[in-house]
């Protein structure tokens, strides 16, 4: 039996106009060699590959789409190359695969099949936002999306605020960009005035803006986060 291949977790840029990140030489050299990828969207994956090395012949690549409509299908088709000993790259739409990303299901299946998984260095908007927030980086939790229902979200916000105060723990969450203003309104309405809120907008992009201040200070600010990717971080000190 031939040895199984390796699944490489390949980080992509966070923004089309990213200004302060670069792809490592190792990843560039790896992309030249890999001919098979598991991706969310083929178009954006090909664009990223081309941006790294335009000489790569796109027609020679096999891209297996792992979008929301393909996730309930048989996993086997994503692992044929890996089972045959090939190197396969897993790409997210933005940032690190499997972090707030459905690629984690592919990684879990790779472990079940005894396939080697290799994570590569790249940008994570969650970690970059935490780094720049000035909040507790020793104890933090990422919650993903908060509830859409207004009453449920209000309860969740109060819960996160209480957890933050009790454990001195940074609470991190995200929202669909077109609902950012609605989330901000709820945070400013329901949080204690002394609670600290950081909003990291368009991380690594040309319009990057990372602001940390109290809820009371946010209530006096003008801001525009509409339709812009943002990371939200909350910290309430005792």
GUVONU-29597 format. One record per atom (N, C-alpha, C): atom name; y, z, x; residue number from 1. Coordinates in steps of 0.001 Angstrom, whole numbers, plus 500000, padded with zeros to 6 digits. Layout:
N
site,yy,zz,xx,pos
CA,Y,Z,X,NUM
...
END
This chain:
238
site,yy,zz,xx,pos
N,498803,500000,500845,1
CA,500000,500000,500000,1
C,501249,500000,500881,1
N,502192,499084,500603,2
CA,503412,499004,501403,2
C,504320,500181,501079,2
N,505107,500631,502064,3
CA,506014,501761,501808,3
C,507083,501395,500792,3
N,507543,502405,500064,4
CA,508575,502159,499062,4
C,509933,502006,499737,4
N,510863,501413,498998,5
CA,512183,501164,499545,5
C,513081,502383,499468,5
N,514371,502150,499681,6
CA,515368,503215,499681,6
C,516473,502885,498677,6
N,516853,503879,497884,7
CA,517961,503728,496942,7
C,519220,504291,497590,7
N,520190,503418,497858,8
CA,521450,503831,498466,8
C,522504,504019,497371,8
N,523158,505178,497377,9
CA,524207,505464,496403,9
C,525534,505061,497022,9
N,526087,503951,496545,10
CA,527242,503322,497179,10
C,528524,503624,496407,10
N,529444,504393,496973,11
CA,530705,504685,496294,11
C,531612,503457,496274,11
N,532333,503283,495201,12
CA,533307,502206,495094,12
C,534711,502808,495016,12
N,535715,501956,495061,13
CA,537090,502442,494987,13
C,537371,503029,493610,13
N,538317,503961,493559,14
CA,538686,504603,492295,14
C,539689,503778,491511,14
N,540445,502957,492216,15
CA,541503,502181,491578,15
C,541589,500815,492237,15
N,541961,499803,491458,16
CA,542095,498454,492020,16
C,543187,498383,493078,16
N,544160,499285,492982,17
CA,545261,499276,493952,17
C,545239,500523,494831,17
N,544026,501006,495137,18
CA,543896,502204,495957,18
C,544634,502049,497278,18
N,545401,503083,497632,19
CA,546262,503002,498812,19
C,545827,503899,499957,19
N,544972,504883,499708,20
CA,544658,505842,500779,20
C,543162,506065,500948,20
N,542375,505023,500709,21
CA,540947,505146,500938,21
C,540426,503856,501554,21
N,539367,503963,502306,22
CA,538762,502793,502925,22
C,537256,502957,502910,22
N,536552,501855,502978,23
CA,535094,501886,502991,23
C,534615,501999,504432,23
N,533646,502862,504680,24
CA,533168,503088,506040,24
C,532503,501834,506598,24
N,532502,501741,507910,25
CA,531859,500612,508586,25
C,530376,500579,508242,25
N,529773,501763,508114,26
CA,528344,501836,507786,26
C,528068,501169,506442,26
N,528909,501457,505440,27
CA,528705,500859,504116,27
C,528915,499351,504177,27
N,529918,498913,504920,28
CA,530161,497473,505056,28
C,528949,496771,505651,28
N,528388,497344,506699,29
CA,527207,496751,507334,29
C,526003,496782,506401,29
N,525918,497829,505583,30
CA,524807,497960,504646,30
C,524885,496899,503550,30
N,526100,496646,503062,31
CA,526275,495658,501995,31
C,525865,494256,502446,31
N,526016,493984,503718,32
CA,525608,492680,504240,32
C,524097,492518,504141,32
N,523364,493623,504257,33
CA,521904,493572,504277,33
C,521271,493661,502879,33
N,521892,494433,501977,34
CA,521300,494663,500657,34
C,521472,493432,499772,34
N,520395,493060,499087,35
CA,520424,491886,498208,35
C,520197,492245,496743,35
N,519973,493532,496472,36
CA,519697,493949,495091,36
C,520487,495214,494764,36
N,521097,495199,493562,37
CA,521941,496318,493151,37
C,521675,496700,491699,37
N,521862,497971,491405,38
CA,521855,498472,490029,38
C,523294,498862,489716,38
N,523890,498249,488694,39
CA,525326,498405,488449,39
C,525590,498612,486963,39
N,526771,499167,486662,40
CA,527181,499295,485266,40
C,527662,497960,484718,40
N,528545,497311,485473,41
CA,529096,496024,485062,41
C,529009,495047,486232,41
N,528421,493894,485987,42
CA,528202,492926,487061,42
C,529522,492398,487636,42
N,530491,492119,486785,43
CA,531747,491511,487234,43
C,532472,492403,488228,43
N,532625,493688,487890,44
CA,533356,494599,488775,44
C,532570,494871,490055,44
N,531237,494890,489954,45
CA,530412,495106,491152,45
C,530567,493942,492125,45
N,530535,492730,491602,46
CA,530700,491555,492463,46
C,532100,491531,493097,46
N,533080,491955,492331,47
CA,534453,492008,492853,47
C,534545,492985,494020,47
N,533893,494136,493878,48
CA,533912,495133,494951,48
C,533206,494595,496189,48
N,532043,494009,496015,49
CA,531283,493463,497143,49
C,532100,492396,497867,49
N,532759,491535,497102,50
CA,533577,490479,497692,50
C,534749,491060,498472,50
N,535332,492156,497950,51
CA,536472,492771,498635,51
C,536067,493381,499969,51
N,534809,493812,500067,52
CA,534314,494409,501302,52
C,533996,493339,502336,52
N,533354,492260,501890,53
CA,533021,491168,502810,53
C,532917,489857,502025,53
N,533953,489022,502080,54
CA,533957,487751,501334,54
C,532864,486786,501780,54
N,532290,487026,502971,55
CA,531268,486101,503476,55
C,529914,486307,502802,55
N,529730,487425,502099,56
CA,528459,487670,501409,56
C,528255,486615,500328,56
N,527111,485963,500340,57
CA,526808,484899,499374,57
C,526378,485537,498056,57
N,527246,485461,497068,58
CA,526999,486138,495796,58
C,525765,485596,495065,58
N,525486,484308,495226,59
CA,524334,483711,494536,59
C,523001,484247,495046,59
N,523026,484876,496219,60
CA,521793,485426,496790,60
C,521521,486850,496314,60
N,522461,487419,495547,61
CA,522337,488802,495115,61
C,521685,488905,493740,61
N,520880,489941,493569,62
CA,520310,490271,492261,62
C,520993,491542,491772,62
N,521735,491425,490657,63
CA,522419,492583,490094,63
C,521770,492949,488767,63
N,521218,494152,488689,64
CA,520564,494648,487488,64
C,521545,495525,486733,64
N,521924,495110,485547,65
CA,522954,495817,484789,65
C,522372,497062,484122,65
N,523058,498184,484361,66
CA,522660,499454,483768,66
C,523818,499973,482906,66
N,524261,499130,481978,67
CA,525324,499511,481059,67
C,524777,500320,479907,67
N,525655,500685,478981,68
CA,525240,501573,477895,68
C,524174,500951,476989,68
N,524120,499610,476940,69
CA,523133,498954,476080,69
C,521765,498821,476750,69
N,521731,499013,478070,70
CA,520467,498880,478802,70
C,519813,500213,479128,70
N,520465,501321,478820,71
CA,519958,502617,479277,71
C,518743,503101,478515,71
N,518484,502545,477342,72
CA,517324,502957,476566,72
C,516121,502050,476806,72
N,516299,501079,477693,73
CA,515206,500161,477984,73
C,514236,500778,478999,73
N,513120,500092,479215,74
CA,512131,500544,480187,74
C,512754,500616,481578,74
N,512648,501755,482229,75
CA,513219,501951,483556,75
C,512544,501081,484616,75
N,511354,500609,484317,76
CA,510560,499902,485321,76
C,511269,498736,485968,76
N,512083,498005,485180,77
CA,512709,496795,485722,77
C,513713,497113,486834,77
N,514246,498329,486832,78
CA,515201,498698,487866,78
C,514524,499086,489178,78
N,513204,499270,489133,79
CA,512506,499810,490303,79
C,511492,498849,490904,79
N,511451,497600,490426,80
CA,510503,496634,490983,80
C,510752,496406,492463,80
N,512001,496178,492826,81
CA,512333,495948,494230,81
C,512066,497166,495087,81
N,512435,498333,494575,82
CA,512220,499574,495319,82
C,510734,499841,495533,82
N,509932,499564,494516,83
CA,508488,499773,494643,83
C,507872,498788,495638,83
N,508559,497661,495873,84
CA,508075,496651,496812,84
C,508607,496873,498230,84
N,509363,497973,498413,85
CA,509846,498301,499753,85
C,511245,497822,500074,85
N,511970,497325,499064,86
CA,513318,496796,499314,86
C,514369,497900,499289,86
N,515477,497637,499972,87
CA,516654,498506,499889,87
C,517473,498064,498689,87
N,517858,499016,497845,88
CA,518616,498715,496627,88
C,519842,499616,496583,88
N,520977,499051,496188,89
CA,522206,499831,496080,89
C,522504,500195,494638,89
N,522927,501424,494412,90
CA,523365,501877,493088,90
C,524875,502067,493134,90
N,525588,501413,492208,91
CA,527046,501486,492179,91
C,527549,502015,490850,91
N,528573,502850,490919,92
CA,529307,503286,489743,92
C,530457,502315,489507,92
N,531104,502420,488364,93
CA,532296,501615,488103,93
C,533455,502079,488976,93
N,533494,503361,489287,94
CA,534563,503890,490128,94
C,534099,505185,490780,94
N,534277,505270,492093,95
CA,533928,506505,492786,95
C,532453,506623,493113,95
N,531977,507852,493114,96
CA,530611,508149,493566,96
C,529587,508000,492447,96
N,528501,507278,492690,97
CA,527448,507162,491686,97
C,526860,508525,491337,97
N,526506,508692,490074,98
CA,525796,509881,489563,98
C,526675,511111,489423,98
N,527976,511022,489724,99
CA,528899,512126,489496,99
C,529731,511774,488264,99
N,529519,512503,487155,100
CA,530139,512142,485873,100
C,529863,510669,485595,100
N,528619,510285,485770,101
CA,528244,508873,485781,101
C,526778,508741,485361,101
N,526445,507732,484547,102
CA,525068,507588,484071,102
C,524057,507244,485151,102
N,524545,506893,486349,103
CA,523626,506587,487441,103
C,522720,507746,487807,103
N,523063,508955,487362,104
CA,522212,510114,487655,104
C,520807,509929,487078,104
N,520702,509170,485986,105
CA,519391,508916,485382,105
C,518534,508041,486295,105
N,519174,507080,486964,106
CA,518464,506226,487917,106
C,517988,507065,489103,106
N,518866,507949,489589,107
CA,518513,508803,490726,107
C,517350,509724,490365,107
N,517397,510304,489166,108
CA,516310,511191,488732,108
C,514983,510446,488672,108
N,515017,509216,488170,109
CA,513789,508417,488090,109
C,513282,508055,489484,109
N,514200,507795,490405,110
CA,513803,507493,491786,110
C,513039,508675,492391,110
N,513526,509892,492143,111
CA,512813,511067,492655,111
C,511434,511201,492017,111
N,511354,510898,490724,112
CA,510041,510975,490040,112
C,509045,509996,490642,112
N,509561,508868,491124,113
CA,508702,507824,491690,113
C,508489,508001,493199,113
N,509059,509043,493763,114
CA,508877,509272,495193,114
C,509650,508315,496069,114
N,510780,507840,495580,115
CA,511613,506885,496324,115
C,512731,507633,497043,115
N,512951,507297,498287,116
CA,513987,507950,499086,116
C,515374,507622,498534,116
N,516211,508640,498401,117
CA,517579,508484,497902,117
C,518550,508863,499009,117
N,519511,507968,499296,118
CA,520478,508213,500368,118
C,521899,508137,499805,118
N,522616,509270,499720,119
CA,524006,509246,499260,119
C,524930,508858,500406,119
N,525917,508013,500122,120
CA,526860,507572,501137,120
C,528250,508156,500880,120
N,529015,508290,501932,121
CA,530332,508915,501858,121
C,531311,508024,501105,121
N,532065,508640,500178,122
CA,533056,507877,499435,122
C,533883,508782,498547,122
N,534833,508215,497813,123
CA,535787,509028,497040,123
C,535223,509523,495711,123
N,535508,510784,495406,124
CA,535233,511359,494088,124
C,536555,511894,493554,124
N,537017,511379,492437,125
CA,538307,511814,491889,125
C,538281,513299,491545,125
N,537110,513808,491160,126
CA,536983,515227,490812,126
C,537239,516103,492031,126
N,536583,515790,493147,127
CA,536743,516577,494366,127
C,538140,516392,494953,127
N,538655,515174,494942,128
CA,539994,514936,495480,128
C,541043,515707,494686,128
N,540882,515743,493364,129
CA,541826,516488,492525,129
C,541753,517980,492827,129
N,540541,518506,492996,130
CA,540378,519924,493322,130
C,541011,520232,494676,130
N,540806,519366,495638,131
CA,541388,519554,496966,131
C,542911,519670,496896,131
N,543512,518835,496056,132
CA,544977,518751,496006,132
C,545611,519721,495016,132
N,544798,520414,494231,133
CA,545331,521270,493168,133
C,545911,522580,493680,133
N,545353,523104,494763,134
CA,545722,524439,495221,134
C,545001,525532,494455,134
N,544028,525147,493611,135
CA,543258,526115,492828,135
C,542020,526551,493607,135
N,541259,527457,493017,136
CA,540081,528015,493690,136
C,539025,526934,493945,136
N,538800,526646,495229,137
CA,537787,525661,495591,137
C,536463,526286,495964,137
N,536388,527628,495871,138
CA,535139,528345,496148,138
C,534305,528514,494890,138
N,534958,528477,493738,139
CA,534275,528717,492469,139
C,534898,527811,491410,139
N,534161,526800,490983,140
CA,534706,525840,490018,140
C,533584,525247,489171,140
N,533969,524739,488014,141
CA,533012,524124,487085,141
C,533602,522837,486534,141
N,532775,521784,486470,142
CA,533199,520524,485859,142
C,532533,520391,484498,142
N,533335,520181,483449,143
CA,532844,520154,482079,143
C,532732,518749,481486,143
N,533175,517743,482187,144
CA,533181,516407,481587,144
C,534248,516332,480514,144
N,533885,515752,479373,145
CA,534831,515596,478266,145
C,534816,516816,477352,145
N,535986,517227,476891,146
CA,536078,518294,475907,146
C,535859,517714,474508,146
N,535582,518553,473507,147
CA,535337,518042,472153,147
C,536516,517224,471619,147
N,536212,516224,470813,148
CA,537258,515385,470226,148
C,537917,516087,469043,148
N,537100,516772,468228,149
CA,537642,517480,467070,149
C,538683,518504,467516,149
N,539828,518509,466841,150
CA,540956,519345,467261,150
C,540607,520834,467264,150
N,539938,521309,466231,151
CA,539578,522729,466158,151
C,538545,523102,467227,151
N,537567,522211,467407,152
CA,536549,522471,468431,152
C,537167,522463,469827,152
N,538106,521547,470035,153
CA,538753,521474,471350,153
C,539598,522722,471609,153
N,540278,523199,470574,154
CA,541074,524427,470713,154
C,540186,525588,471138,154
N,539024,525728,470496,155
CA,538090,526797,470853,155
C,537607,526641,472283,155
N,537330,525384,472680,156
CA,536824,525136,474034,156
C,537884,525455,475074,156
N,539119,525084,474810,157
CA,540209,525369,475747,157
C,540357,526874,475963,157
N,540306,527631,474873,158
CA,540406,529093,474989,158
C,539211,529657,475745,158
N,538036,529092,475508,159
CA,536829,529531,476230,159
C,536985,529290,477726,159
N,537473,528105,478110,160
CA,537643,527789,479528,160
C,538692,528696,480171,160
N,539738,528972,479427,161
CA,540781,529852,479936,161
C,540223,531261,480181,161
N,539415,531740,479252,162
CA,538798,533064,479403,162
C,537818,533103,480573,162
N,537022,532042,480716,163
CA,536073,531971,481836,163
C,536816,531949,483165,163
N,537910,531205,483208,164
CA,538689,531105,484428,164
C,539238,532466,484841,164
N,539758,533210,483866,165
CA,540313,534532,484165,165
C,539215,535513,484562,165
N,538094,535453,483870,166
CA,537011,536410,484124,166
C,536381,536221,485501,166
N,536202,534965,485897,167
CA,535479,534689,487144,167
C,536367,534125,488258,167
N,537680,534056,488016,168
CA,538589,533399,488961,168
C,538039,532024,489311,168
N,537742,531280,488283,169
CA,537017,530018,488427,169
C,537880,528846,487937,169
N,537998,527814,488753,170
CA,538723,526613,488355,170
C,537892,525825,487341,170
N,538507,525486,486211,171
CA,537846,524708,485163,171
C,538345,523264,485244,171
N,537425,522323,485388,172
CA,537793,520913,485582,172
C,537227,520095,484427,172
N,538028,519180,483899,173
CA,537565,518336,482789,173
C,538349,517029,482774,173
N,537889,516098,481965,174
CA,538518,514778,481874,174
C,538669,514394,480409,174
N,539366,513301,480190,175
CA,539532,512781,478842,175
C,539628,511257,478909,175
N,539258,510586,477837,176
CA,539475,509148,477748,176
C,540978,508896,477881,176
N,541399,507996,478762,177
CA,542834,507846,479056,177
C,543751,507720,477852,177
N,543312,507059,476779,178
CA,544224,506897,475642,178
C,544365,508179,474814,178
N,543574,509210,475142,179
CA,543724,510501,474458,179
C,544339,511571,475359,179
N,544872,511172,476506,180
CA,545452,512143,477443,180
C,546592,512953,476821,180
N,547470,512275,476102,181
CA,548623,512979,475530,181
C,548190,513992,474477,181
N,547186,513638,473705,182
CA,546670,514555,472699,182
C,546081,515801,473358,182
N,545346,515595,474447,183
CA,544781,516729,475177,183
C,545889,517590,475773,183
N,546880,516961,476385,184
CA,547989,517715,476960,184
C,548693,518559,475897,184
N,548905,517987,474731,185
CA,549564,518726,473647,185
C,548771,519964,473269,185
N,547459,519821,473208,186
CA,546605,520956,472849,186
C,546608,522024,473943,186
N,546617,521589,475210,187
CA,546653,522545,476316,187
C,547969,523327,476305,187
N,549061,522632,476114,188
CA,550365,523292,476134,188
C,550563,524199,474922,188
N,549896,523845,473823,189
CA,550030,524651,472609,189
C,549159,525904,472660,189
N,547974,525805,473239,190
CA,546983,526873,473105,190
C,546793,527755,474341,190
N,547279,527326,475498,191
CA,547070,528111,476714,191
C,548184,529134,476914,191
N,547829,530198,477621,192
CA,548805,531216,477999,192
C,549858,530599,478912,192
N,551098,531047,478775,193
CA,552193,530451,479536,193
C,552025,530620,481051,193
N,551264,531624,481476,194
CA,551089,531864,482907,194
C,549859,531156,483487,194
N,549044,530578,482626,195
CA,547892,529811,483099,195
C,548380,528601,483889,195
N,547697,528302,484988,196
CA,548080,527147,485804,196
C,547287,525906,485383,196
N,547985,524799,485319,197
CA,547367,523517,484965,197
C,547732,522491,486023,197
N,546721,521807,486531,198
CA,546943,520686,487447,198
C,546497,519410,486753,198
N,547323,518388,486821,199
CA,546940,517065,486335,199
C,547001,516109,487530,199
N,545872,515494,487826,200
CA,545779,514523,488918,200
C,545664,513142,488306,200
N,546721,512399,488392,201
CA,546821,511088,487723,201
C,546627,509953,488725,201
N,545824,508960,488345,202
CA,545643,507742,489145,202
C,545330,508085,490604,202
N,544340,508928,490810,203
CA,544005,509400,492158,203
C,543680,508217,493070,203
N,544324,508164,494214,204
CA,544257,507137,495271,204
C,544990,505853,494908,204
N,545519,505737,493691,205
CA,546224,504532,493280,205
C,547691,504555,493678,205
N,548364,503448,493452,206
CA,549780,503342,493807,206
C,550632,504328,493020,206
N,550207,504649,491804,207
CA,550970,505572,490960,207
C,550378,506977,490942,207
N,549685,507326,492014,208
CA,549084,508653,492111,208
C,550148,509743,491968,208
N,549822,510743,491175,209
CA,550715,511881,490975,209
C,549856,513105,490694,209
N,550004,514141,491503,210
CA,549216,515357,491340,210
C,550184,516527,491232,210
N,550206,517166,490057,211
CA,551164,518234,489787,211
C,550412,519496,489368,211
N,550704,520608,490035,212
CA,550150,521916,489677,212
C,551290,522871,489347,212
N,551281,523422,488157,213
CA,552276,524427,487787,213
C,551788,525176,486548,213
N,552542,526161,486126,214
CA,552131,526952,484970,214
C,552342,526178,483679,214
N,551682,526640,482632,215
CA,551864,526037,481317,215
C,553333,526115,480894,215
N,553967,527239,481178,216
CA,555392,527400,480844,216
C,556230,526321,481522,216
N,555906,526019,482776,217
CA,556649,524983,483508,217
C,556332,523594,482974,217
N,555072,523366,482592,218
CA,554693,522071,482019,218
C,555444,521813,480707,218
N,555673,522860,479935,219
CA,556360,522701,478650,219
C,557787,522190,478804,219
N,558343,522331,479986,220
CA,559707,521868,480249,220
C,559746,520479,480880,220
N,558565,519960,481234,221
CA,558503,518695,481967,221
C,558399,517481,481048,221
N,558852,516361,481561,222
CA,558567,515071,480939,222
C,557419,514443,481726,222
N,556464,513874,481028,223
CA,555318,513287,481705,223
C,554798,512110,480894,223
N,554083,511244,481539,224
CA,553484,510096,480864,224
C,552121,509822,481484,224
N,551081,510279,480818,225
CA,549713,510070,481282,225
C,548951,509113,480362,225
N,549653,508444,479475,226
CA,549007,507585,478486,226
C,548262,506425,479153,226
N,546983,506295,478835,227
CA,546129,505196,479301,227
C,545984,505155,480821,227
N,546165,506314,481471,228
CA,546015,506407,482926,228
C,544895,507401,483241,228
N,543931,507039,484080,229
CA,542849,507982,484415,229
C,543409,509268,485007,229
N,542979,510399,484454,230
CA,543472,511707,484906,230
C,542319,512705,485018,230
N,542479,513638,485950,231
CA,541604,514797,486053,231
C,542450,516023,485705,231
N,541911,516907,484870,232
CA,542624,518111,484455,232
C,541930,519342,485039,232
N,542728,520262,485599,233
CA,542184,521479,486184,233
C,542966,522675,485663,233
N,542231,523724,485299,234
CA,542845,524912,484685,234
C,542453,526148,485489,234
N,543427,527026,485726,235
CA,543133,528269,486428,235
C,544011,529379,485866,235
N,543359,530419,485339,236
CA,544093,531585,484832,236
C,543711,532787,485680,236
N,544676,533328,486373,237
CA,544439,534489,487231,237
C,544551,535772,486438,237
N,543829,536780,486858,238
CA,543870,538080,486184,238
C,545220,538770,486431,238
END
